[in-house]
Amino acid sequence: MAVMPSLDPRARSVLRALIAQYVRDGEPVGSRTLAKHSGLDVSPATIRNIMSDMEELGLLAAPHASAGRIPTAQGYRVFVDSLLQIKPISNALLQDMRGRLPAGSSTQSLLGNVSELLSAMSHFVGVVTVPAREQFAFRHIDFVALDGSRLLVILVFADNEVQNRIIVTRRPYGSSELEQIANFLNSHFAGRTLRDIRMALLHDLRQTRSDMEQTLHNAVDLAEQAFDADPGDMLVAGQTRLMGVSDLSDMDRLRELFEAFARKREILQLLEGCISAQGVRIFIGEETGMAQLDGCTVVTAPYTANGEVLGVLGVIGPTRMAYDRVIPMVQATAAVLGEALNTGEPAQ
C-alpha cells in the first residue's frame, strides 16, 4: 500500500470538512463554501492554498473546469485511517437489528435477512458469504435409492438446515445396505462436523479388521461424496439501489458492476480474503483489485458463532458514502448475526 502523506492539523481539518461537505451534497467543494460553512477559522485564500497542496499530494481532484475539489480514493483513505470520527450505533437501531435477526432462525434465513438488512440500512448493496456446510455439526442422514447408482442424500444439520444432494456411487446399493450405513453414521457421528466425520471414517477403516469392516468401507464410499465440501457462495441484496447513485450513473460502469455481482466469483474472493481480519476492513476504489469496483468502497467484517469465524458480511457502495455511519453499522450487524447464530449451535 502506498505511503500516506502526513498533513498538518490545519490541512487535516480542511480535508475532514471538505469530505463531510462532499458526502452530504455530492457537489465539488470550493474554498468559499468551506470558509462559510465548515466552521474553520481560516480565510478562503488560505483554504484555497491548502486545497491546492492536497491536490498535488493526490488527495483531491478538480473535476472538469470546476473551481471546487472532490476527494480522491487516496483522500478517502487518509480520511478513513486518521480523521474519521465514528458514530456509535443507537440502542434503538441495535434492538431493531436484533428483531430482524431473531435467535433460533435457520442459518439460511438469517443470512438472507442480513443482506437485505445491510442494503436497507445503508441504501447500497448488502452482501454476506454463506459458510461451507462442512463447518456445521451434522445431526441426521438418510439415503434414498433413485435409479442405477444414483442416490438422494438427505442431510440434516444442527442449525436445522436440510440439504438434499444427489450423488453417483461406484456401485448400486440396496435399501437394506443404505439403511445400515445411515444407522451407522447417525449412531456414531451425530454432533460432529462433516470434516471430522470424513477423517474419523478413514482413520477407523485403517485401524479395524473386524466384521464392521464392510460397513465402514460402504460408509466411506458414500461419505466421500455425500460429505463433499460445497463450494462457497454469497448472498447479495440491493444491486438496483446503485442505479440511483449519481456517482455511478454511467450505464457502462453499472452494467460491468451488475455482471460482477451476477458472476460472484471475484467479489466472493475479495470477501473471503477478509475472513481472518480482526474487525472491519475497508477497500476504497482500486484497493479492491477489481476494475468493476473502481469508484466503489467495500466495507466488510467477519461474523462468528461459538468462537469460530463462519463468513464475512459487508456493504458495497460508492466511495462517496457516510463512512461514520456505514462502518459501525457493518460492525454491529456482524455482532448481532453472531449472537443469533450462537443459539443455534451452528458449529462445533
Protein Blocks (a to p, Z undefined) as FASTA:
>chain_A
ZZdddddfklmmmmmmmmmmmmmnopacdfklmmmmnopacdfklmmmmmmmmmmnopac
cehjbfbdcddfklmmmmmmmmcccddddfklmmmmmmmmcghiafklmmmmmmmmmmmm
nopacddddddfklpccfbdcdddfehjbccdddddfkopacddddddfbdcdfklmmmm
mmmmmmmmgoiafklmmmmmmmmmmmpccfklmmmmmmmmmmmmmmpccddddddehklm
mmmpmklmpfklmmmmmmmmmnommmmmmmmmmmmpghjaddehjlnopaklgoiacddd
dddeehiafbdcdddddfbdcfklmmmmmmmmmmmmmmmmmmnopaZZ
